[in-house]
Amino acid sequence: MATTDPIGDFLTRIRNASKAKHRRVDIPASNLKKAVAQILFEQKFIGTFTMLEDKKQGLIRINLKYQNGRPVINGLRRISKPGIRSYKRSSDMPRVLGGMGISIVSTSKGVMTGAQAKKQNVGGEVLAYVW
């Protein structure tokens, strides 16, 4: 099934699986989704993730992380949508919950957090907020 917003679908699957307290979730793979999963792993929002091969495009299996029975990911919000893109300069990178969350930004140097983009002095498309 084709989707018009693959990143929105990616975030929704993670949100729904964590609220349902699933241990893992499988998501159709793409290079952008893999980069976002890598950021979530590096920032310790998810456990591990692996790439699985199937007859089509492959799958990303994400192992969700819980602390005291509660999901580590409290919220996910898609910012730049297919109809309304949101671009920010490095000086205007948003802080999520006063620094308690992260923003995920697609830049000319790759996908990174808002803090990394600000440090490298690059702007880009703000994909999502995670807290």
N, C-alpha and C positions, 0 to 999 in steps of 0.2 A: 504494500500500500504506500503510495507516494504521499509525502507530507510537505506542506509549504514552509514550515518552520522547523527544521531538524534540531536546532539547538533548544527551542522551546519544548519539543517532544522529549529530548534528552533530559532536560531539567524536570519536566513533569513526571517522567518515569522514576527518577530518583526520589522526588518529593513523595509520590504515591507509595513507593516501596518502603521508604523510611517510616511513613505514617502507619503503614500496615505491619511494620516491624519484620519485614522480610530480611533474611540474611544477605541476599544478593539480588541483583537485577541484571538482565541481559538487554543490551541496547544495540541496534544496528550500527555498524562501525563507519566512521569516516575519519579523515586526518584531523579535522577541526575538533570533533568529539573526543578523539584520542588526546589531543593537546589540552582540552578542558579537563578531562579525567586526570591527566598528569598533574595539572595545577591543583585539583582537589586533593590528590594523593600527597603532593609536596606540602600542602598547607594543613594536612592531617584532618581533612573533613571526611575522607573515606578510608577504608582499609586498603586492600590491594585491588588492582584491576589487571585483567589479562585479556589478550586478544585471542578470540576463538575463530577458527576457520569453518565456514560452511560453504554450500554450493553457490552462494550469492556474494554479498559484499563483506561478510564476516560479522562477528559480534564482539562487543566489549562487555565482559562480565565484571561488574563492579561489586565488590564485597563491602557492604555498608558497615559503618562503625557506630557502636552504641556505648554509652557511659551510664552506668547505674540503671540500665533498662530504658534510657531515653536516647533518641537519636542525636548524634553529634551535630548534624545539620538541622538547625532550627528553622531555616527559611532559605528559599531560592526565589529570585525574582528576575525574570527576563526583562532587560532594559531596551536594547535595540531590537526592534521587531521588523519584519519584512516591509511593512507599510511605513514605519516611522523609524528611521535610523538615527542613532545617537552617537555623535562624534565629540570627543573632548581633546583639548590640548593637554600637554603634560602638566602645565601649571593649574589646570582646572580639573584634575583627576579627583573623583569623589571619594570621600571616606565613608565607609559603611559602619553604622552604629558606633561612631567615634573611634574607629580603628579596631573594633572587635570582629568585624567581618571583612570580606575582601570583595573587590570588584575584579571581574575578568575582562581583559581588554585585548582586542585583536589589533596588533600594530604591524607596521612594515617590517619589524624585526621578529615577528612571530606572536603567538598568544602568550600573554603574561598577566600577572596581577597589576592592579592600578599602582601599587607602591613600586613595583619593579619598573613600570613604564615611567613613572615620575623620576625615579633614580637615573634611568637611562635617557631622560629628556626626550621621550617620544610620545606622541599622542596616538589616538586610534579610536576604533569603534568599541564602545562599552557594551559587552555582550550580556553580562549578568552580574547580580549581586548575590553573595552567599554569606550567610551568618549562622 
